[in-house]
Amino acid sequence: MSLARTALAVALVTGAAGLVEGILLAVIFDPFGAGAAARALSLAKFVAAYAIAGSVAGAILGWPAELIRRRLDMAPEWPAALVSGLIGIVYARSWTRTIMADVWFSPVVQVSLLIWGLGLFAAMGALASRHRRPGRVAATCLGLMILVGAPGFVPGPPRPLNPHPHVAAPPATIDPNSMTDGPAPPRNVILILADTLRADHLSLYGYERPTSPELSRFARSGVTFTNAIVAKTKTSPSVASLFTGAWPYTHGIVTCRTTLPGDLTTLAEILKARGFSTHSIVANSNVGAAFGFDQGFESVDEIWADPNLSDARGVTDHALSWLKARRDSQPGRPFFLYVHYIDPHAPYSPPLPFSEMFVDDPFSRRHAGIKVGLGDDSIGSIRPSVRLPERATDVGYYISRYDGEIAYLDHHLGRLLASVSEMGLAGDTLVIFTADHGEALSEHEVFFSHGEFSYEDNARVPLMMALPGRLAAGATVSEVIEIAGVAPTVLASLGLPVQREMEVQGFWDLAMGMERPERNVELAAYIEAGTVAGALRTAIRTRRWKLIENPTGFDRTPGRWDLRSALNMNRKQKAFELARTGREHLSRFELYDLETDPAEMRNLDRDHPEVVDELMARLRAWRERGAGRPRLSETPNADLPEEVIRNLRSLGYVN
């Protein structure tokens, strides 16, 4: 009977703690959604979770506590007091560590909180154990707790989903052979990629600063895509998708410093087998030979190894040198040239006059009110690897230098594009310009970083294509497309069959101005973000809407404050931080109307549940196609050449 008394007492104590905590959390941040019934059910689950955990702990720890009581001839209330006190210490410690993620406590305060938790819970346990009929009360309470709380343990979707008859259908495929009528296909392909270039900082895309006059000139000769989205907001996985036409869940690359699987077929391999001369120029070692990104290239210029040659000037010089040498040695052989610029990747350090081109201009004043500190996390602070020590916390200065990097890149792109015309290559060469991802420049309190999130600043990139006589000059395409569709697009432009392994739909038909067959589902892009395989954020983006799901975020769906979330300190910490900071990336779902809110400032997930349901169904169907596929790990530093480590360190990938 004493064991039942202890278990009951501890259950009552922990249940009371859950009741108080649940009410306080609801006052700070309403986790219950809406409606009295949803609130009551969620709060009941919250209390039941604590009480069930307390009864289990009381039953397990009650035996040794009772033995101690008998050995020391203590009062009957002591077992419940001892067990409750231990739980009080754990409880106080958990919440102390959770709150310390935002507020620092001195060691004296931490010890005081532990003593407070011990004393309060022990006293409550002693009082609760004095009930005369603990067995009957225990059975009744446990029965009610199981009845109310059990549904919280049943796995299920975070919210009910409306069935969608079209979500499982694979994307429509375009027969490339149907597009070969008319002018001859290009003989050559030049694919140019700028590392870390967001679309909305190009004057071509409406930016106020004149950052890209040469790209604007290039765009007037071809087609510009206004809604080009990356498959992953990190270099290695994004370029892997670009080369293979495969989704990140297929090639398996989660973050940088990861080797491209050899069993995947790249665009360079296909073109090399067709007789093309293939060459790669890379200023980022993450996409160099050390990580298998040389597959299919006959030769690779890894100019990242020389810091004095790896900026936009050096990349352009190498590209021009190779083009001239190829013209002299193999004038009749078609070629595929891949050019990977590192600009404008951090640290933002273009040479004069570009470094000062936009500093302290009228546009800079818009960022004067942004306050930021220095730290090791890009969320809320500026990391050491990107700092500009002369004005370390001046956000406007960083953005001006980033824009100066773009202008420097644009200048040397102009040299390359002009030389392509001067060499007589423009008429039969398909030239594509794009980026692997963008950069957060203080949006959502993320400073000068990329990869963790799928907001527009990271996910939307420029995309332009030119082929005189085949693509209309000055045309614009507003359909949402994935730049991972570059590989099938190039094959279609050449009249070559698209490989079955290429999952991402190409967009050569859109570039040609062709209308796609009427469809029942709006075109969408799928985005993956994050660098931890078990906690990847995924998103679906249509022309109007973007839905982001964070699997570790706080779920604010009505009635979802269940047993698992009640006992999960990490989830409660996210709720606490979300209430304090307003950072929506801490929530489970984010829904943005890009037509009215292009900066993604207002999360509408609870205002438009029907949109969330429809987009979530499509997002889950997309993810299910890659379910169970293994993810790859980073290559250990010990297995990498020292010069690769030096380059990665200079880019902030290695400490």
N, C-alpha and C positions, 0 to 999 in steps of 0.2 A: 504493500500500500504506500510505503514511503517513496518508492520509485515513481509510482503514478502521481503522487503529490508533487514530487520534484518536476516531472515532465510537464504537468499541468501548470505549475507555477511559472516555469520558464516560458512556456507557450503564451501564458497571459502577459508576461513581461515583454517578450518580443513582439507580440501582437499589439500591445499598447504603444511600443516604440514605432511600429509600422504605421499605426493610426496617426500618431503625432507627426511623423515624418511625411506621410502622404498628404496630410492637410497642409503642412507648411510648404511642401513643394507645390501644391496646388495654388497656394497664395502667391508664391514667388513666380511660378510659371505653371499655368494650367495644363497638366498633361492629359486631361480627360477628354478634351475636345468640345463636345456640346451635348446638352440634354441631361436632365436629372437622372434618368435611368442609366445612361452611359457613365456618368460620374459615380453613381452608387455602386455599380458593378465593378468599375475599375478600382475604387477605393476598397471594396470588399476583397477583391483579389490581392490588393496590396497588403492588407492586414493579414489575410490568410497565408500569404507567402511567408511573412515574418513568423506567424504563429506556428506554421508547420515546421519551418526550419528550427524554431525554438524548441518544439516538442521533441524533435529528433535529437537535437543536441542535449536536451534534458534527459532523455532516455539513455543516451550513450554515456554521458558524463555523470549521470546520477549514481551509477554503481560505485565508481571510485569515491565520489563525494560522500556517499552513505558509509562506506568503509572508513573514511577519515573521521566522519562524525562519531561513529561507534568507538573507534580506537581512542579518540580524545574525549569521549563522553560529552558531546556537545548537544545543544538544543536541537529539536526536530527541524527547525527552520534553516539550519546551516547548509544542508546540501543544495537547496534551491538558491540560497544566497551565494554559495561558492560558484555554482554553474552560471547563474545570472551575472555575477561579477566578471567571470572570464569572458562571457559574451559582451559585456559592457566595455571591456578593454579592447576587444577586437572591433567592436562597433565604433568606438571613439577613434581608434587608430585608423580605420578605413575612411571615416569622414574627414579626419585631419589631413590625411594624405590627399584625399580628393580636393579639399578646399585649397590645400597648399599648391595645387596646380596654378592657382591664380593669386593667392595671398600667402606670404611667407610668415610662419610662426617661429618664434625663438624656441630653443630647446626647453626652456623653463615653461613656456606656454604649452608645448606639446606634452610634457610630463604632467602638467596640471590637468589637461583634458583627459588623459588616460586615468588619472586618479578620480576625476569627476565621473567618468564612465563606470569605473569599477564600483565606486561608492553608491551611485544612484541606482544602477541595475541590481546590485546586491541587496540594497534596502527594499527595492520593489519585489525582488524574488522572495525575500523573507516574509514580507507582508502577504504576498499571493499564496504562499504555501500553507497558510493557516486555515484554509477552507476545510470544513468537517467531512465532506464527502467528495474527495478528489477523483475517485474512480468514475463515478457517475457523471460528474461535471466534465472530466477529461474526455469520456466517450462522446458526450453530446457536442462538446466544442470541436473535437477532431472530426466528427461526422459532418458538422456544418462547414468546417474549413475545407475538407476534401470536396464536399459538394460544390462549394463556391469557387474554390481555388483550382480544382483539377482542370477545368477548361483552359487555364492559362498555360498548362504544360503540353497541351496538344499542339504539335507543329501545324502551321498553316500559313497562308499568305498574309502579309500585313494588312491587306484590305481586300474586300471582295472584288473580283474582276468581272467585268462584263464580257461575255463571249464575243469574239471578233472573228467573223467568218473568213477573213483574208490574211490573218497574221502569219499563218504557217506556210503560206505560199512562198516559194523562192522568188527572188527578184527576176524580173523579165530579162531575158538575154537578147542581145542584138547580134544578128548574123553579120560578121564583118564582111563577108563576101558580097553582101547585098549593097555595100557602100563603095564598091570599087569602080562603079560606072563613072564616067566623066573624066576629069583630069587625072593624070598619072599620080600614083602615090609618091610620097617623098622618098628620096634615096637615102637620106641621112636623118639622124635624130640627135638633137642636143637637149639634154635634160639638165636644167640649172636649178639648184636648190639653195636657198638662204636659210641658215640655221637661226631659229628663234625670231622669226619675222612675223609679226601680227599684221593682219590686213589693214586695220583701221588707223595705222600710223603711216600709211602711204598717202601722199596727196592724190594719187590716182583713185583711191577709195574715199576721198572726201576730207582727208586730214587737212587742218588749217596751215600747218607748216609745209613749205615746199621741199619735202623730203625725197621725192622720186620723179624728177622731170624726165629722166631717161627711160624709166619704166613706163611713164605715161606715153612717151613717144613710141615705145615698143608696142604698147597696148593698142594704139591707133592703127597698127598694121595687122592686128589679129583679133582674137576673141578673149574677152575678160569674163571670168566667172566670179560673181559677187558673193556666192554662198558656198565656198569651198571649205570643207571640214576635214580635219585629220582623224585618223582612226585611233591614234594614241597621242597624248600630249608630251611625249618624251622622244628623244632623237632616235635611239636604236630601234625600238619597236615601230615607230612611225616610218622610218626608212625601210625597215624589213617588209612592212606592208606595201610600201611604194614599189619595191623591187619585185615582189612576188604576187601581188594582188590578193594576198591572204589576210584574213583578220588576225588581230593579235592573239586570240585564243587558239589559232591554228599554228602559227609559227612559234608561239610559246614565249616570246620575249616580253618581259614585264618592264624592265628598266634598262639602263645603259650598262656597259661592261659585260655584255652578254653575247655569246657567239650565235651567229645565224646558222640554223641547222643545215647540214649539207644535203639532206634529202629533199629540200625544197628547190624548185626550179625558178631561177631568177630571169628577169627580162634580158639581162646581158647574156646569159647562157643560151637563151632561145635565139637571140640575134647573132651571136657568135656562130652557132650551128648553121645559120642561114648565110654565112659568109661575111658578116659585118666585122669590121675592125672595131674592137671595143676597148675603151680607155676610161679610167676613172681618176679624178683629181679630188682629193679629200683633205680638208683642213681640220677635221675632227677625227681623232683616232678611234672613237667609238664605232665609226663605220669604215674602219680600215681593215687591212688584211689580218691583223691580230685577232679580230672577232669574226672572220669569215665573210666579210662583206665584199671581198674581191672575187667572189664566185662569178665566173663568166667573163671577167675582164682580162684581156690579154696583157694589159699593163696597168699599173696603178702608180700615180704620183701621190705619195703620202707626205705632203708638204707641211703637215702639222709638226713634223719632227724638227723643223727649223722655225723658231718663233719669229724670226725676222722676215720670213717669206710666206707666212701662213695667213696674212690678212687679205683683204679684197684685192690689193695690188698684186700680191704674190700669186694668188689663185688665177687671176686674169692673165698674168704673164705666162704662167705654165700652160693655161688653156690655149693661148695664142701660139706659143711655141710648138705645142703638139699639133695644132691644126696646120701650121705651116710645114712642119716636118712630114705630116701625112700627105699633104698636097704634093710635096716633092717626091715622096717615095712610093705612094700608093694612090695616084690620082684617080683611078677608076674604081676603087673599092669603096662600097658604102661603109659608113661608120656610125657608131653609137658612142657619144661622149657624155659622161656624167660629171658635172661640176658641182662640188659641194663647198659653198662658202661658209666660213665660221661666223662672219659678221651677220647680224649685230649681237651675237652672244656676249654675255657678261664675261669679264668686267668691261664696261663701256669705255673704251679708250681709243677713239679714232685719232689720227694725227691732225695737226693744224692744217688748214683752218677749220676743218669739220668739227673738231672738239669744242670750238667756241661759237660755232655758227648760230646756235639757238639759245645759248646760255643768257639768262636774264632778259630775254625778249618779253614783250607784253604777254605772250601765251604762258610764260613761266609763272606769272602771278596767280594763275588759277590753282596752283598746287601749294601756295604759301601756307594754307591752313592745315595741311596734312602733317600731323605729328607722328613721329616714329622714333624708336630707340634702336640701340645696337644689341644684337643677340645672336644666338646660334640657329634660330628658326625663322624662316621667311614669313611666317604668319605673325604679323605684328612687330617685326623687327627686321633689321638689315644684317645679313650674314657676312662673316669676314671675307669670304671668297669674292664678293661682289662690291665691297665697300670702295668708295672714292674718298680717301682720307682728307683731301683738302676741304670737302664740304660733306662730312660723313652722314648727316641726317637731313640734308636738304633734298627732299623728294623731287622738286622741280629741276634741280641740277642733274640728278640721275636721268630723268626723262629727257632732258635736253641733250645729254650725252648719248642716250640711246637713239634719239632722232638723228644726232650727228653721225652715229654709226651707219644708220640707214642711208643718209646722204652720201657717205663715203662709199658704201657698197654700190649705190645707184650710179655714182660717177664711173666706177670701174666696170660695172655691167654695161654702161654705155660704150666703153672701149671695146668690150668683147662683142657686143651686138653690131657695132659699126664695122668691126673687122670681118665678121661673118658676111656682111654685105659686100665689103670691099674685095673679099676673096671669091666672090661670085657664088657663094653657097646658099644665100637666102632663098633663091627660087626653088630649090629642091630639098630644103632642110626643114624639118619640123622642129621648131624651137619651143620648149616648154619651160616656163618659170614658175616656181612655187616655193613653199617652205615646209619644214618638218613639223613645226608647231609655233605658237606665239610666245608671249611673255606677259606675266602679271606685273603691272607697274604701279601698284598700290590699290587696285580694285579689290574689293572684298578683304581689305587689310592684308593682302599678300604682296610682298615687296620683292620685285626683281627675281622672279623664280618661275618655274614651269614644271609640269609633270604630275602634280598632285590633284589638279582639278580640271574640269572640262568646261569652264566658263568660256565665253566668246574670246576673251583676251588670249587664252591658250589654244583654243580649238579652231578659230576661223583664220584662214591664211590666204594670201594672194594666190591666184592661179591665172596665168595668161598663156595663150598658145598662138603661134603665128606660122602660117604656111601660105605665102602669096599664091593666089590663083585657086586655092582650094578652100581656105577659110576666109570668111567675109571680114574685111578690114573694119575695125571699130565696133564690132558686134559685142553684145553683152548677153550673158546667160544668167538668169536669176534662180534657176532650179538648184536645189540642194544636192551637192555631189560630194563624194569622198575622194580625196587626192590619192587614196590607196587604189583607185581605179586607173591610175596612170598606165600601169603595165598593159592591161587589156585595151586601153585607149590607143596606145602606141601600136600594138599589134593590129588593131582594126584599121588604123590609118595606113598601115603598110599592106593591107589586104591579106594579112596572115591570120590563121585560125587562132582564136583565143583558147588558151589551155583550160581544160576542165577544172584543174586545181585552183584556178583564179576565181575566188569567191566574190570579190567586190566588183560591182557593175562598172563597166567603162562608160565614158561620156563622149566618145567621138561623134556619135549621132547628134548630141546637143551642140557640140562645137560646129558641126556642119549645118546647123540650123534646122535639123529635122525634128518633126514633132513625134513624140512617142505615142504609142497606142493609148486610147483612153483607159484609165486605171481606176480601180475602186479605192486604193489606198494612196495617200499622198506620199511622194518621195521623201525619204528620211535618211539621215546619216546617223551612224552609231559610233559612239566615242567611248574609249576606255581611258581611265585616269588612275593614278596611284602607282606606288612602287612596291607594295607588299601584296604578294599573290593572294593571300586569304582575305584581303580587305579592299578589293578594287572597286572604285566607283565606275558606274557605267551610265551612259546617257543616250537618249534618242533626241534628234534635232530635226524638226521640219522647218519649213520656211517661217512659220509663225511661232511654234512652240518648242520649248526645250524642257525635257524631264530628266532629272538626275536622280539616281538612287545611290545612297551611301549605305551599304549593308551594316555598318557599325554605328550609324547615326541614331538620333533619338526620334522615335516614331510618334508623331502627334495625331495619328488617326484616332477618332473617337473610340473609346473603349479598349485601347491597345495597351494600357498600363497593366500588364499581366504579371504573372509570378516571376517569369525570367527577368523582365526588366526591373521589377521591384528589388530583386536580389543582386542585380548587376550594378556594382558601384561605378563602373566605367560609363554605363549608359546614363546613370543618374548624374554623373559628373558632366556629361555632355549636355543634359537638360539644364543643369545649373549654369554652365558656361554659356550656353545658347541664350538663356535669359539675361545673363550679365552683359554679354558682348553683342548679341544680335547677329552673330555670324551664322548664316543659314547653312553653311556646309556642315554644321554639326547635326543637322536634322536628317531624318531618313529620306525624305523626298523633297525635291525642289522643282517647282514648275514656274517657268517664266514665259510671259507673252512678249516675244521679241519685237513685235510690231509696235507696241506701246511702251516697252521697257527694254530697249536694246542693251542697256548696261546691266541688266539682270539684278535689279535692286529689290524687287518686290516678289517674294515667294507666294505663289497663288495656289499651293497644293491643296489647301482646305477650302478655297473659293470655287475651284473647278474640279471636283472629284471625278466627274465623268470624263474629263480630258486625261486626268491621271490614270484612270482605269484603262482607257483605250491605249494610251501610249505605253503604259506598263505592260500590257499584254503583248504588244509588239516587241518591246525590249526583252521580255522574258523569252519569247519565241526565238529571237536572235541569239540570246545567250545559250539557249538549250541546244542549238546546233553545234556549239563547241563544248558541251558538257562532258566532263571526264578527261579532257585533253590535258596532258601534263604541262606545267609551267617551268621555265628554265631559270636557273640560278645565275647570279653574277659569277664571272671568272675571278678566282682569288687573286689578290695582288701579287702573291708569290709566283704565280704562273705567267705573269706579264713582263715583257721587257721593260727595263728602267726608263727608256725614252717614252714609252706609252704611259707609264705612271706619271712622268713629269708633265705630259700633255694633259692628262686627266686632272692632275692637281691644279694646273693653271686655269682650267675651266670650272673648277669647284666640285668635281666628281669624287675626288679623293682628298682627304685631309692631309 
